[in-house]
Amino acid sequence: MSEQRSGRPRASSREVLAEAACELFLEQGYAATSVSDITRRAGVSRSSFFNYFPSKADVLWGGFDERIAGLAELLGGSEAGGTVNEEVVRGLAAMADGFAPDSLALALINAQQMELDDELEREASLRQSRIARIVANRMHQAGVDDLRAAVVGSAYGGAVMAAVEEWARQGAGRVQLGEVVARALAVVDFRAD
């Protein structure tokens, strides 16, 4: 008969790696922290690290990247009804819905201490571009001309990334990302005319 453990359930290796990475980023800075440092702190092998994260940056962005992939899948499918703008806004809202505070939020609020400012700016720009491209492609499919689709996609990508930063500043555990994204999306006023 096996004994049942009480208390907190064991964290997954992914969570342990992310926690170890963030601790090290806080202690010695992002650039000074190697994947070997992270795996040593987490007590796992390098291959375990790469089973969960393709790179060190993915420790911070992995969960958000999964949401972007979901957005691409959602908007790449058939039309869901309503205007293309309504479809895009629903997709962006769904992307943010239920996003839990994670290592990204911690990094955003501790960027200076983790010596991550430049890295976060570069990586955030990549995500903003991905969102912009996904939105522009969907709008183009719906007949919106290329320039308008690109501009609107860029505006929505910028709105989402601004919302993510604001969410972290407000205290990611105190406010839902979906609420902040909804406010940011309301600023973008697209009309297909």
C-alpha positions in Angstrom: 0.0 0.0 0.0 1.5 3.3 -1.0 1.5 6.3 1.2 -0.4 9.4 0.1 1.6 12.6 0.2 0.0 15.7 1.7 0.8 19.3 1.0 1.6 21.0 -2.2 1.8 18.8 -5.3 5.2 18.5 -7.0 5.8 21.1 -9.6 6.5 20.0 -13.1 10.0 20.2 -14.5 8.9 23.1 -16.7 7.8 25.1 -13.6 11.0 24.1 -11.7 13.2 25.2 -14.6 11.3 28.5 -14.9 11.6 29.2 -11.2 15.3 28.3 -11.1 15.9 30.5 -14.2 14.1 33.5 -12.6 16.0 33.1 -9.3 19.3 33.1 -11.2 18.3 36.1 -13.4 17.5 38.0 -10.2 20.8 37.0 -8.6 23.3 37.3 -11.4 21.5 38.8 -14.4 20.1 37.3 -17.6 23.3 37.5 -19.7 25.4 36.0 -16.9 23.1 33.0 -16.5 23.7 30.0 -18.7 21.4 27.1 -19.4 23.9 24.9 -17.4 23.4 27.2 -14.4 19.6 26.8 -14.7 19.7 23.0 -15.0 22.2 22.8 -12.1 19.9 24.9 -9.9 16.8 23.0 -11.0 18.5 19.6 -10.6 17.7 18.4 -14.1 19.8 17.6 -17.2 20.4 19.9 -20.1 18.3 17.6 -22.3 15.4 18.1 -19.9 15.8 21.9 -20.3 15.6 21.6 -24.1 12.6 19.3 -23.8 10.7 22.2 -22.4 12.4 25.3 -23.8 14.2 25.8 -27.2 16.3 28.6 -25.7 16.9 30.6 -22.6 14.5 33.3 -23.8 11.7 30.8 -24.1 11.8 30.4 -20.3 10.2 33.8 -20.2 8.1 33.8 -23.4 7.1 30.2 -23.8 3.6 30.5 -22.3 2.9 33.7 -24.3 4.2 32.1 -27.5 1.7 29.3 -27.0 -1.1 31.9 -26.9 0.2 33.5 -30.1 0.2 30.1 -31.8 -3.4 29.6 -30.7 -4.3 33.0 -32.1 -2.7 32.0 -35.5 -4.7 28.8 -35.5 -8.0 30.5 -34.5 -7.7 33.3 -37.1 -6.2 31.0 -39.8 -9.4 28.9 -39.8 -12.8 29.7 -41.3 -14.7 32.8 -40.5 -16.4 32.8 -37.1 -19.2 35.3 -38.0 -19.4 39.0 -37.6 -17.0 41.5 -39.1 -13.3 40.6 -39.5 -12.5 43.2 -36.9 -14.9 41.6 -34.4 -13.3 38.2 -35.2 -9.8 39.6 -34.6 -10.8 41.3 -31.3 -12.5 38.0 -30.1 -9.3 36.2 -31.0 -7.0 38.6 -29.2 -9.3 38.6 -26.2 -9.2 34.8 -26.2 -5.5 34.9 -26.4 -5.3 36.8 -23.1 -8.1 35.0 -21.3 -6.9 33.1 -18.3 -3.2 33.8 -18.9 -1.7 33.3 -15.5 1.1 35.3 -14.0 4.3 33.5 -14.9 8.0 34.2 -15.4 7.2 36.8 -18.1 5.3 39.0 -15.6 8.1 38.6 -13.1 10.7 39.5 -15.7 8.8 42.5 -16.9 8.6 44.0 -13.4 12.2 43.1 -12.5 13.8 43.8 -15.9 16.3 46.2 -14.5 17.4 44.0 -11.7 17.6 41.0 -14.0 19.5 43.1 -16.5 16.9 42.2 -19.1 15.8 45.5 -20.5 17.3 45.1 -24.0 16.4 41.4 -24.2 12.8 42.1 -23.3 12.5 44.9 -25.7 13.9 42.8 -28.5 11.8 39.7 -27.7 8.6 41.8 -27.2 9.1 43.4 -30.6 9.3 39.9 -32.2 6.0 38.9 -30.5 4.4 42.2 -31.5 5.4 41.5 -35.1 4.0 38.0 -35.0 0.7 39.2 -33.7 0.6 42.0 -36.3 1.4 39.5 -39.1 -1.4 37.1 -37.9 -3.9 39.9 -37.8 -2.9 41.4 -41.1 -3.1 38.1 -42.8 -6.6 37.5 -41.5 -7.7 41.0 -42.6 -6.2 40.5 -46.0 -8.1 37.2 -46.4 -11.2 39.1 -45.6 -10.5 41.6 -48.4 -8.9 44.4 -46.5 -6.2 46.1 -48.7 -2.6 45.3 -47.8 -1.6 48.6 -46.3 -4.7 49.0 -44.2 -4.3 45.3 -43.0 -0.6 45.9 -42.1 -1.3 49.1 -40.2 -4.3 47.6 -38.3 -2.3 44.5 -37.5 0.6 46.6 -36.2 -1.9 48.6 -34.0 -3.4 45.5 -32.5 0.0 43.9 -32.0 1.2 47.1 -30.2 -2.0 47.2 -28.1 -1.5 43.6 -26.9 2.1 44.1 -26.0 1.3 47.4 -24.2 -1.4 45.6 -22.3 1.0 42.8 -21.2 3.5 45.4 -19.8 0.7 47.3 -18.0 -0.7 44.0 -16.6 2.7 43.2 -15.1 3.1 46.7 -13.7 -0.4 46.6 -12.1 0.5 43.3 -10.4 -0.2 40.4 -12.7 -1.8 38.4 -9.8 -4.2 41.2 -9.0 -5.7 41.9 -12.4 -6.5 39.6 -15.3 -4.6 40.1 -18.5 -7.9 39.8 -20.4 -9.2 42.9 -18.7 -6.1 45.0 -19.6 -6.1 43.7 -23.2 -9.8 44.6 -23.6 -9.0 48.2 -22.5 -6.0 48.3 -24.9 -8.0 46.9 -27.8 -10.8 49.5 -27.3 -8.2 52.2 -28.2 -7.7 50.7 -31.7 -10.6 52.0 -33.8 -10.7 50.1 -37.1 -13.4 50.5 -39.7 -13.2 48.6 -42.9 -14.4 51.5 -45.1 
